[in-house]
Amino acid sequence: MEIKEAIEKAKDNDQIAFNFLLDKFWNDVYGFQIKRTKNENDAEDITIQTFSKAFDKIHTYKDKYVFKTWLITISKNIHIDLIRKQKSTIANTSRHGDENEFYDIIDESPSPEDKLITEQNLAKLLRDIKKLKPHYQDVINLRYFQELSYKEISEQLEEPINNVKVKLLRAKKLLAEIITKK
């Protein structure tokens, strides 16, 4: 699949296109944020938020811009907003943002990673899940073992639904890589 084709399909809410774009540009956005934040967890969180926002606003993307540049710009703005928010929070700890807005961007049909995960032996699967970072373990646990909806996971983790969906996409991809390496 080519990038332009994936973008058009993503505008039509195509799950495979979202996965393609996430896989294609994850390292670029993450690498950009690692250089800015010098912290793996912050870089990963900002990258997840970047894809969350980008997928939510994909219909506003204009093809006169390079898609990677568009993502990096979103990522840079999220980082700037977080820095501003941290400074603001220090000054006024009772202030609340609009982070409880929910958007629906990805359909819930099983992806190839979903099918691979459900076919694995449970004990082996649990060992493989423990190899993931804790926040990825959490979303996998909440989604597949506690069978919570995206909205319920979002409420429990106190994160926007888009962040939960992107985090789950990334967790499934990493888990599938762990499983298929053996």
Order of alpha helices (4+ residues) and beta strands (2+ residues): alpha-alpha-alpha-alpha-alpha-alpha-alpha-alpha-alpha
